[in-house]
Amino acid sequence: MILKHLSDESMLEGYFFRKMFYKTAEIRASIHNLFDKKYADPAPKGKGVTNDFPRAGIKFMVEASYGF
């Protein structure tokens, strides 16, 4: 199984896009941090920030549009 070969720093994200699936309609969907990995962006050095900035956990987004 491929997931056994992922490192501890790996994160899984995905994206789907379907254009003109019904006349002029479009749909997009994305998922970020599928396995809800805990991670943070490092704080800038010498800026008075003492802790790293924690990032969001699992996140889904769906967008649909229709042109007239």
C-alpha positions in Angstrom: 0.0 0.0 0.0 1.4 3.4 -1.0 0.5 5.1 2.4 3.1 3.0 4.2 5.8 4.8 2.2 4.8 8.3 3.1 7.1 10.2 5.5 6.0 11.9 8.7 6.1 15.2 6.8 3.8 14.1 4.0 0.3 15.6 3.6 -2.3 14.5 1.2 -4.3 17.0 -0.9 -6.7 16.5 -3.8 -8.5 18.5 -6.4 -11.4 17.8 -8.8 -12.7 20.0 -11.6 -15.5 19.3 -14.1 -16.1 21.9 -16.8 -19.5 22.2 -18.6 -21.0 19.0 -17.1 -24.4 20.5 -17.7 -24.6 23.3 -20.3 -22.4 26.0 -18.9 -22.1 24.7 -15.3 -18.8 24.0 -13.6 -18.0 22.3 -10.3 -14.8 22.2 -8.3 -14.0 20.3 -5.2 -10.8 20.2 -3.1 -9.6 18.6 0.1 -6.5 19.7 2.1 -4.7 17.7 4.8 -6.8 14.6 4.3 -5.3 12.8 7.3 -5.6 15.8 9.6 -1.9 16.1 10.1 -0.9 18.5 12.9 1.7 21.0 11.5 2.8 24.6 11.9 4.6 27.3 9.9 7.7 28.4 11.6 7.7 31.8 13.4 9.9 34.5 11.9 13.2 34.9 13.7 13.8 38.2 15.5 10.2 39.5 15.1 9.0 39.0 18.6 6.8 36.0 17.8 7.6 33.2 20.2 5.5 30.3 18.9 5.0 28.7 15.5 1.8 29.4 13.6 -0.4 26.3 13.7 -2.1 25.4 10.5 -5.7 24.2 9.9 -6.6 20.6 10.1 -8.6 18.8 7.4 -10.4 21.2 5.1 -13.0 20.6 2.3 -14.1 23.1 -0.3 -16.8 22.9 -3.0 -17.5 25.5 -5.6 -20.2 25.5 -8.3 -20.9 28.1 -11.0 -23.3 28.5 -13.9 -23.0 31.0 -16.7 -26.1 32.7 -18.2 
